[in-house]
Amino acid sequence: MALKSPLINVMTGAALKAGRALVRDFGEVENLQVSRKGPADFVSVADVKAENILRRELSRARPRFGFLMEESGAVPGDDPDHRWIVDPLDGTTNFLHGIPHFAVSIGLERDGVIAAGVVYNPISDEMYWAEKGQGAFLNDRRLRVSARENLSDAVLATGIPHLGRGDRAGFLAVLDDVMTKVAGLRRFGCASLDLAYVAAGRCDGFWEAGLDAWDVAAGAILVREAGGYATNFKGGETILAEREIIAGNDRMHGSLRKLLSRKPIEDEVANVQAAGT
């Protein structure tokens, strides 16, 4: 049985309480009050309720830590070196459409480095957790990224640009390359669980751009502690600032980096047009 540290116990306990509230509201999803934050970007009373639970529970255990939260934004703490990075409901659109694939995500940033992470799927009761230098786990089972080496054997996950978000042309240029080289592609609509699936070896790799810190903070350390790589598109560690991520084992990560380094389709069109003038 995996031995959780006091820090992980705090994080998993908070995630469990928020998850229980989400499950109750998910059972009444058709009756939820919903308001628009922007194009295809929704917030529900369930989202806010879960965030309030997480803030209360985490503050009770570590009262000096600050927060970066999806709904409330940045909340400075008395301890400038520690910050919780929280998404109370990753996969909001799935949730509001009755699709049982969403998660609570909690990351801890220490001195600018992701030090611990928890991703909890309350529908399946799967608790993914990791602490720097201590490994990654699903409930009490140690996780390792998949050992597949070839893209032709791989199932990859990604996010797809949609109304109001993302670089559609750039994504399609990459997708055109990837589709011809892999065994399968998946778009689950919950980046934190995508990364947890990479850590668990269920998916061989993941990439997406335009993500916020709360989407990837916990998932990134899960992948790294499971023996994988989680970087920005150039291979650097600054995934939170760059708002992009590639994750997978060493071979998949390297292969994806090569595919993502190609020029966006707009540049190719511009070159063709220039050649024709």
C-alpha positions in Angstrom: 0.0 0.0 0.0 1.4 3.4 -1.0 2.2 5.7 1.9 0.9 9.2 1.4 2.7 12.2 2.9 0.7 14.7 5.1 0.7 17.0 2.1 -0.8 14.4 -0.3 -3.4 13.5 2.4 -4.4 17.2 2.6 -4.8 17.3 -1.2 -6.6 14.1 -1.7 -8.9 14.8 1.2 -9.9 18.2 -0.3 -10.4 16.6 -3.8 -12.6 13.9 -2.3 -14.9 16.5 -0.6 -15.1 18.6 -3.8 -15.7 15.4 -5.9 -18.6 14.3 -3.7 -20.3 17.7 -4.2 -19.8 17.4 -8.0 -21.3 13.9 -8.2 -24.4 15.2 -6.4 -24.8 18.1 -8.8 -24.0 15.9 -11.8 -27.1 13.8 -10.8 -29.1 17.0 -11.3 -27.2 18.5 -14.2 -30.3 19.4 -16.1 -31.5 21.7 -13.3 -28.2 23.5 -12.7 -28.1 27.3 -13.1 -25.6 28.0 -15.9 -24.1 31.3 -17.0 -21.8 32.0 -19.9 -18.2 33.3 -19.3 -17.4 33.4 -23.0 -17.9 31.5 -26.3 -18.3 27.8 -25.5 -16.9 28.5 -22.0 -19.4 27.8 -19.2 -19.4 28.1 -15.4 -22.0 26.5 -13.2 -23.0 26.7 -9.6 -21.3 23.3 -9.2 -18.0 24.7 -10.4 -18.1 27.6 -7.9 -19.3 25.3 -5.1 -16.4 22.9 -5.7 -13.9 25.7 -5.8 -15.2 27.1 -2.5 -14.8 23.6 -0.9 -11.2 23.3 -2.1 -10.2 26.7 -1.0 -11.7 26.1 2.5 -10.1 22.7 2.9 -6.7 23.6 1.6 -6.6 26.9 3.5 -7.5 25.1 6.7 -4.5 22.8 6.4 -2.0 25.3 4.9 -3.3 28.8 5.8 -0.3 30.7 4.5 -0.3 29.3 1.0 -1.7 31.4 -1.9 -4.0 30.2 -4.7 -4.3 30.4 -8.5 -7.9 29.2 -9.2 -9.9 29.0 -12.4 -12.9 30.9 -11.1 -11.3 33.2 -8.5 -8.0 33.9 -10.2 -4.8 34.7 -8.2 -5.2 35.0 -4.4 -1.9 35.9 -2.7 -0.8 34.2 0.5 1.5 35.1 3.3 3.9 32.4 2.1 5.3 33.7 -1.3 7.0 30.4 -2.0 3.9 28.2 -2.1 0.8 28.4 -4.3 -2.1 26.0 -4.9 -3.1 25.8 -8.6 -6.7 24.6 -8.7 -9.2 23.6 -11.3 -12.4 22.6 -9.3 -14.1 21.1 -12.4 -11.9 20.3 -15.4 -14.2 19.1 -18.2 -17.0 21.6 -17.4 -18.5 21.2 -20.9 -18.6 17.4 -20.4 -20.2 17.9 -17.0 -22.9 20.2 -18.3 -23.8 17.8 -21.1 -24.1 14.8 -18.8 -20.9 13.2 -20.0 -19.3 11.4 -17.0 -15.7 12.4 -17.7 -14.5 15.3 -15.6 -12.0 15.8 -12.7 -10.9 17.9 -9.8 -7.3 19.0 -10.3 -5.0 20.4 -7.5 -1.3 21.3 -8.1 1.2 22.7 -5.6 3.8 25.1 -6.9 6.9 25.5 -4.6 9.5 28.1 -5.5 8.1 28.2 -9.1 8.3 24.4 -9.5 5.4 22.0 -9.5 6.0 19.9 -6.3 2.8 17.8 -6.0 -0.4 17.1 -7.9 -3.7 15.3 -7.5 -6.3 14.6 -10.2 -9.5 13.0 -9.0 -12.2 11.5 -11.2 -15.2 11.3 -8.9 -17.4 9.2 -11.2 -14.9 6.4 -11.4 -13.4 7.1 -7.9 -9.9 7.2 -9.4 -7.4 9.3 -7.4 -4.2 10.0 -9.2 -1.5 11.6 -7.1 2.2 12.4 -7.2 4.8 14.2 -5.2 8.2 15.3 -6.5 10.7 12.5 -6.1 8.2 10.1 -4.7 6.6 8.6 -7.8 3.0 8.7 -9.2 0.1 6.6 -8.1 -3.5 5.7 -9.0 -5.2 5.1 -5.7 -2.5 2.7 -4.2 -1.0 1.4 -7.4 2.3 2.7 -8.7 2.1 4.2 -12.2 4.5 4.1 -15.2 4.1 5.6 -18.6 3.7 3.2 -21.5 6.7 1.5 -23.0 5.6 1.8 -26.6 8.3 3.2 -28.9 6.6 3.6 -32.3 3.9 6.1 -33.2 2.3 3.4 -35.4 1.4 1.5 -32.2 0.4 4.6 -30.2 -2.9 6.1 -29.1 -2.5 9.8 -28.5 -4.8 12.3 -26.8 -5.2 16.0 -27.6 -7.4 19.0 -27.4 -9.2 20.4 -30.5 -9.8 24.1 -31.2 -13.4 25.1 -30.9 -15.6 28.2 -31.0 -13.6 31.1 -29.7 -10.5 29.2 -28.7 -7.4 27.8 -30.4 -5.4 28.1 -33.6 -7.5 26.1 -36.0 -5.2 26.4 -39.0 -2.0 25.5 -37.0 -3.7 22.6 -35.3 -5.0 21.2 -38.6 -1.4 21.3 -40.0 -0.1 19.2 -37.2 -3.2 16.9 -37.2 -2.6 16.1 -40.8 0.8 14.8 -40.0 -0.2 13.0 -36.8 -3.2 11.2 -38.2 -1.2 9.3 -40.8 1.3 8.0 -38.3 -0.6 6.8 -35.2 -2.9 3.9 -34.3 -5.5 6.2 -32.8 -6.4 9.7 -31.6 -8.7 10.7 -28.7 -10.3 13.9 -27.7 -11.7 13.5 -24.2 -12.3 17.1 -23.2 -10.4 17.0 -19.9 -6.7 17.8 -20.0 -5.9 16.8 -16.5 -7.3 13.3 -17.0 -5.6 13.1 -20.4 -2.3 13.7 -18.6 -3.3 11.2 -15.8 -4.0 8.6 -18.6 -0.5 9.2 -20.0 1.0 8.7 -16.5 -1.1 5.4 -16.2 0.0 4.2 -19.7 -3.6 4.3 -21.0 -2.6 6.9 -23.6 0.9 7.0 -25.0 1.1 10.7 -25.4 -0.7 14.0 -25.2 -0.3 17.5 -26.7 -2.3 20.7 -26.5 -1.8 24.5 -26.8 -3.7 27.3 -25.2 -4.0 25.6 -21.8 -4.1 27.4 -18.5 -1.9 26.6 -15.5 -4.8 24.9 -13.6 -5.3 22.6 -16.6 -1.8 21.0 -16.5 -0.1 21.7 -13.2 -1.2 18.5 -11.5 -1.1 16.3 -14.6 2.4 17.4 -15.5 3.9 16.1 -12.3 1.9 12.9 -12.6 3.6 12.2 -16.0 7.1 13.1 -14.8 6.8 11.0 -11.6 5.6 8.1 -13.7 8.8 8.2 -15.7 7.7 10.4 -18.6 8.4 13.8 -20.0 6.1 16.9 -19.8 7.5 20.0 -21.5 6.5 22.9 -23.7 6.6 22.4 -27.5 10.3 23.3 -27.5 11.2 20.9 -24.8 11.5 23.4 -22.0 10.1 23.2 -18.5 8.0 26.4 -18.7 4.7 24.7 -19.5 2.6 27.0 -17.3 4.0 30.3 -18.8 4.0 29.0 -22.4 0.5 27.5 -22.0 1.3 24.4 -24.0 2.4 20.8 -23.3 3.7 17.7 -24.8 3.7 14.6 -22.6 4.7 11.0 -23.0 7.6 8.5 -22.6 11.0 9.6 -24.1 10.3 8.2 -27.5 6.7 9.5 -27.9 7.7 12.8 -26.5 10.5 13.1 -29.0 8.4 12.0 -31.9 5.6 14.5 -31.0 8.1 17.3 -30.6 9.4 16.7 -34.2 5.8 16.8 -35.5 4.9 19.9 -33.7 8.0 21.7 -34.8 6.8 22.0 -38.4 5.7 25.4 -39.6 2.0 26.3 -39.2 -0.1 26.0 -42.3 -0.4 29.8 -42.7 3.3 30.1 -43.2 3.2 27.4 -46.0 0.3 29.2 -47.7 2.2 32.5 -47.5 5.2 30.8 -49.1 3.2 29.4 -51.9 1.5 32.8 -52.5 4.9 34.5 -52.5 6.3 32.1 -55.0 3.4 32.7 -57.3 3.8 36.5 -57.4 
